[in-house]
């Protein structure tokens, strides 16, 4: 009954506003968009979340929204010294550009206390809680092992895990990683690699992939995601639409997959589809050209056809689409890569080469109408929705 009265009150407010207009006048669209139902005790948890997110986004500036879609790195300072503490320039960037997430690398991670302090200081410098991410796959891709000063477990490669044919091994490996990440303050792991090890000459994926069999790779990827999720760490399966049948290294230049969409769906997409069905939080789009699957000539990370038409609409992914690092050789020739990725359907641009330019490009695109604010709001809502689920807004409720 309380809920019904709330909706009736809302309708009364709208009617009063309409009556206040002269005959033939139309209530300005922005007045409708600013109508927010505030959370009440009578609402269900889902309704409270929806009301909070709508109110939060309605109160954000365009500058804040443009910053939330950026997931940045601060690897070295202006003197090329590895960043191990939150210096003034980082604090300024976090506050000026309203950044949505920060990824740490080996050079940022020295000791346990130093890493925890770095993350805490970054969080306290940000007006909206940050995602703090890292590449922690196991095997050779482990940022936590970089300094040799952290007491962390040695996790086998994905291939070694896959060769056991036991998904429990994948789950336990991820769960161990997740416990270590959680203790330090991380909340996103850019793992697992969900690619199929199809091209045996591919040195980029190689032992980072669980298997050359799509079903086994999918089973292992699902178990790994669940192991991370058990500890509250978000997984980011990579590298959609599939890096396993390429030969090139996208760190250096464009990688090419010659599969058709039908071939991708029958093989490369099976692990991605399975983790999507298990409500994975992130999918990372690779810088992979797909000439037989798309017609725009763009890498998947910048392609509307691949990100929106296929990943979002066809595969039904409702979580956060994030690009692979935009400072990689495959996409550095695209000066507006962060904006292009956001326009194509990505929710977050990872490691833009120039944070200021990326932020300005997105702002200008909204002002010029090449990116609608409604589309930007949808992306921000996905981001804040996950941060809400992590409990980051509890003090505001």
C-alpha positions in Angstrom: 0.0 0.0 0.0 2.8 2.4 0.8 4.4 1.7 -2.5 1.1 2.4 -4.3 0.8 5.8 -2.5 4.3 6.6 -3.6 3.4 6.1 -7.2 0.2 8.0 -6.8 2.1 10.9 -5.3 4.5 10.9 -8.3 1.6 11.1 -10.7 0.0 13.9 -8.8 3.2 15.9 -9.1 3.4 15.3 -12.8 -0.3 16.4 -13.2 0.3 19.6 -11.2 3.3 20.4 -13.4 1.2 19.8 -16.5 -1.6 22.0 -15.3 0.9 24.8 -14.7 1.6 25.0 -18.4 -0.5 27.2 -20.7 -2.9 25.5 -23.1 -0.8 24.1 -25.9 2.5 24.2 -24.0 4.6 21.1 -23.5 6.4 20.4 -20.3 10.1 20.6 -21.1 11.8 17.2 -21.5 14.4 18.0 -18.9 11.7 18.5 -16.2 10.6 14.9 -16.7 14.2 13.6 -16.7 14.8 15.3 -13.3 11.9 13.6 -11.6 13.5 11.0 -9.2 11.8 8.6 -6.9 13.8 8.6 -3.7 14.4 5.3 -1.9 12.0 4.4 0.9 11.8 1.7 3.4 8.8 0.1 1.7 10.7 -0.6 -1.5 12.2 -3.9 -2.4 16.1 -4.1 -2.6 15.9 -4.0 -6.4 13.6 -0.9 -6.3 15.9 0.8 -3.8 18.9 0.2 -6.0 17.1 1.5 -9.1 15.9 4.6 -7.3 19.4 5.3 -5.9 21.1 4.9 -9.2 18.6 7.1 -11.0 19.0 9.8 -8.3 22.8 9.5 -8.3 23.1 9.8 -12.1 20.6 12.7 -12.2 22.8 14.6 -9.8 26.1 14.0 -11.7 27.7 16.6 -13.9 28.6 15.7 -17.5 32.3 15.9 -16.5 31.7 13.2 -13.8 29.9 11.0 -16.3 32.6 11.3 -18.9 35.2 10.3 -16.3 33.4 7.2 -15.0 34.0 5.5 -18.3 37.8 5.8 -18.0 39.8 3.0 -16.5 43.3 4.4 -16.2 46.9 3.4 -15.2 49.6 5.4 -13.4 52.6 3.2 -14.0 55.4 5.8 -13.8 55.7 9.5 -12.8 56.9 12.4 -14.9 60.5 11.4 -14.0 59.9 7.8 -15.2 60.0 6.5 -11.7 57.6 3.7 -10.9 54.6 4.9 -9.0 54.3 3.3 -5.6 52.3 6.0 -3.7 49.4 8.3 -4.6 51.3 11.5 -5.5 49.7 14.9 -6.0 49.5 14.6 -9.8 47.5 11.3 -9.4 45.2 12.9 -6.8 44.6 15.8 -9.2 43.9 13.5 -12.1 41.4 11.4 -10.1 39.6 14.5 -9.0 39.8 16.6 -12.2 38.7 13.8 -14.5 36.5 11.9 -12.2 38.1 8.6 -13.2 36.0 5.4 -12.8 38.8 2.9 -12.3 42.6 2.4 -11.9 44.6 -0.6 -13.0 47.8 -1.4 -11.1 50.9 -3.1 -12.6 53.9 -4.8 -11.2 55.9 -1.6 -10.8 53.0 -0.2 -8.6 53.1 -3.2 -6.3 56.1 -3.5 -3.9 55.1 -4.7 -0.4 51.7 -5.6 1.1 51.4 -2.5 3.2 52.6 -0.2 0.4 50.0 -1.7 -2.0 47.2 -1.4 0.5 48.1 2.2 1.3 48.4 3.1 -2.4 44.9 1.8 -3.0 43.4 3.3 0.1 44.9 6.7 -0.8 43.6 6.5 -4.4 40.1 5.6 -3.1 40.1 8.5 -0.6 41.2 10.9 -3.3 38.2 10.0 -5.5 34.7 11.4 -5.0 33.1 8.3 -6.5 34.6 4.9 -5.4 37.0 3.5 -7.9 37.3 0.1 -9.4 40.9 -1.1 -8.7 42.0 -3.7 -11.2 45.0 -5.9 -12.0 46.1 -8.7 -14.4 46.4 -11.7 -12.2 45.8 -14.8 -14.4 48.3 -17.2 -12.8 51.4 -18.5 -14.5 53.7 -15.8 -15.9 50.9 -13.1 -15.9 51.1 -12.2 -12.2 51.6 -8.6 -11.0 51.6 -9.7 -7.4 54.9 -11.7 -8.0 56.7 -8.7 -9.6 58.6 -7.5 -6.6 59.1 -10.8 -4.9 58.2 -9.2 -1.6 54.5 -10.4 -1.3 53.7 -13.7 0.3 51.4 -15.0 -2.5 50.7 -18.4 -3.9 52.3 -19.7 -7.1 49.3 -20.4 -9.4 49.8 -22.7 -12.4 49.3 -21.5 -16.0 45.8 -21.8 -17.5 47.1 -24.6 -19.7 48.3 -26.6 -16.8 45.0 -26.1 -15.0 43.1 -27.1 -18.1 45.3 -30.2 -18.6 44.0 -31.5 -15.2 40.5 -31.8 -16.7 39.3 -30.8 -13.2 37.2 -27.6 -12.9 37.8 -27.7 -9.1 41.4 -26.9 -9.8 40.4 -23.8 -11.8 37.9 -22.7 -9.1 40.5 -23.1 -6.2 43.2 -21.3 -8.2 40.9 -18.3 -8.8 39.6 -18.4 -5.2 43.2 -18.3 -3.9 44.0 -15.3 -6.2 40.8 -13.6 -5.1 41.6 -13.9 -1.4 45.0 -12.3 -2.0 43.5 -9.5 -4.2 40.8 -8.8 -1.7 43.2 -8.4 1.2 45.2 -5.8 -0.8 42.1 -3.8 -1.8 41.6 -4.9 -5.4 38.1 -5.6 -6.7 38.6 -6.5 -10.4 40.8 -9.2 -11.9 41.4 -9.0 -15.7 41.1 -12.7 -16.0 40.4 -15.4 -17.1 41.7 -15.7 -20.6 38.6 -17.2 -22.4 40.3 -17.6 -25.7 40.6 -21.0 -27.4 44.2 -22.1 -28.0 43.4 -22.8 -31.7 46.6 -21.6 -33.5 49.5 -23.5 -31.9 51.9 -20.9 -33.3 50.2 -18.1 -31.3 52.7 -16.9 -28.7 50.3 -14.3 -27.2 47.7 -16.7 -25.8 49.7 -19.9 -25.7 49.7 -21.3 -22.1 47.4 -18.5 -21.0 44.4 -20.4 -22.5 42.9 -23.3 -20.8 42.4 -25.5 -23.8 42.1 -25.9 -27.6 38.7 -27.5 -26.9 35.9 -24.9 -26.7 33.8 -26.9 -24.1 36.8 -27.6 -21.8 37.9 -24.0 -22.1 34.4 -22.8 -21.3 34.1 -25.2 -18.2 37.4 -23.9 -16.9 36.6 -20.3 -17.5 33.2 -20.6 -15.7 34.9 -22.2 -12.7 37.6 -19.6 -12.6 35.0 -16.8 -12.7 33.0 -18.4 -9.9 36.2 -18.7 -7.8 36.8 -15.0 -8.1 33.2 -14.1 -7.5 33.1 -16.2 -4.3 35.5 -13.6 -2.7 33.8 -10.5 -4.2 36.3 -10.1 -7.0 34.9 -9.2 -10.4 36.2 -11.2 -13.4 36.9 -9.8 -16.9 37.0 -12.6 -19.5 39.3 -11.7 -22.4 39.9 -11.2 -25.3 36.6 -11.0 -27.2 35.9 -12.0 -30.0 38.8 -14.4 -29.5 42.6 -14.1 -29.7 43.4 -17.8 -29.9 43.4 -18.2 -33.7 45.5 -15.1 -34.5 49.2 -15.1 -35.0 50.0 -11.5 -34.4 50.6 -9.8 -31.0 48.2 -7.0 -30.5 50.7 -5.3 -28.1 52.8 -4.6 -31.2 50.3 -4.3 -34.0 46.9 -5.3 -35.3 46.0 -9.0 -34.7 43.7 -10.6 -37.3 41.1 -13.3 -37.0 39.9 -14.6 -40.3 36.9 -16.4 -38.9 33.3 -15.6 -40.0 30.7 -14.8 -37.4 29.3 -18.3 -37.8 32.8 -19.8 -37.2 33.3 -17.6 -34.1 30.0 -18.6 -32.7 30.7 -22.3 -33.2 34.1 -22.1 -31.4 35.7 -18.9 -30.1 32.5 -17.5 -28.5 31.5 -20.6 -26.6 33.5 -19.7 -23.4 32.3 -16.1 -23.6 28.7 -17.2 -24.0 29.0 -19.5 -21.0 30.5 -16.9 -18.6 27.8 -14.4 -19.8 25.2 -16.9 -18.8 26.8 -17.0 -15.3 26.5 -13.2 -15.0 30.1 -12.2 -15.4 30.7 -8.6 -14.5 33.2 -7.6 -17.3 34.0 -8.7 -20.8 37.3 -7.3 -22.3 37.3 -6.6 -26.0 40.5 -7.3 -27.8 42.2 -5.3 -30.5 41.4 -7.9 -33.1 40.5 -7.2 -36.7 37.8 -9.4 -38.1 37.6 -8.9 -41.9 35.3 -11.8 -42.5 32.9 -11.0 -39.7 32.6 -7.2 -39.8 32.7 -4.6 -42.6 34.0 -1.6 -40.8 37.7 -2.5 -40.9 38.1 -1.7 -37.2 39.5 -3.7 -34.4 36.8 -5.3 -32.3 37.5 -3.0 -29.4 36.4 0.0 -31.6 33.8 -1.7 -33.7 30.1 -1.0 -33.2 29.3 -4.1 -35.2 31.3 -6.3 -32.9 30.6 -4.7 -29.5 27.0 -3.6 -29.8 25.5 -5.7 -32.6 27.2 -9.0 -31.5 28.4 -8.9 -27.9 25.6 -6.7 -26.5 22.6 -7.6 -28.7 23.3 -11.0 -30.1 25.1 -12.6 -27.2 23.0 -10.7 -24.7 25.8 -9.5 -22.4 24.3 -7.0 -19.9 27.5 -6.3 -17.9 30.4 -3.9 -18.5 32.2 -4.0 -21.8 35.8 -2.8 -21.3 38.5 -2.5 -24.0 41.9 -4.0 -23.8 44.6 -1.4 -23.1 44.4 1.5 -25.5 48.1 2.2 -25.3 48.8 -1.1 -27.2 50.4 -0.9 -30.7 47.3 -2.3 -32.4 45.3 0.9 -31.7 47.7 3.7 -31.0 47.3 4.9 -34.6 43.7 5.9 -33.7 44.1 9.2 -31.9 40.5 9.2 -30.7 40.5 5.5 -29.6 38.8 6.1 -26.2 35.9 8.0 -27.8 35.6 5.5 -30.6 35.4 2.7 -28.2 32.7 4.4 -26.1 30.7 5.2 -29.3 31.1 1.7 -30.5 29.5 0.3 -27.3 32.3 -0.1 -24.8 31.3 1.0 -21.3 34.9 1.6 -20.2 38.1 2.6 -22.0 41.1 0.9 -20.5 44.3 2.9 -20.2 43.8 5.8 -22.7 47.1 7.2 -23.9 46.1 10.7 -22.9 43.5 10.9 -20.0 42.8 14.6 -20.6 42.2 14.1 -24.3 40.0 11.1 -23.7 37.9 13.0 -21.2 37.6 16.1 -23.4 36.8 14.0 -26.5 33.9 12.3 -24.7 32.6 15.7 -23.3 32.7 17.3 -26.7 31.0 14.3 -28.4 28.0 14.7 -26.0 27.9 18.4 -26.6 28.1 18.0 -30.4 25.6 15.2 -30.5 27.9 12.4 -31.8 27.4 10.6 -28.4 24.0 11.0 -26.8 23.9 11.7 -23.1 21.3 9.0 -22.7 23.9 6.5 -24.1 26.5 7.8 -21.7 24.0 7.5 -18.8 23.4 3.9 -19.7 27.1 3.2 -19.5 27.5 5.1 -16.2 24.5 3.2 -14.8 26.2 -0.2 -15.5 29.4 1.0 -13.8 27.6 2.4 -10.7 25.3 -0.6 -10.5 28.3 -2.9 -10.0 29.9 -0.4 -7.5 26.5 -0.4 -5.7 26.5 -4.2 -5.5 30.0 -4.1 -4.0 28.6 -1.9 -1.2 30.5 1.2 -2.2 27.6 3.6 -1.7 26.4 2.3 1.7 27.2 5.5 3.4 24.9 7.4 1.0 21.9 5.1 1.5 
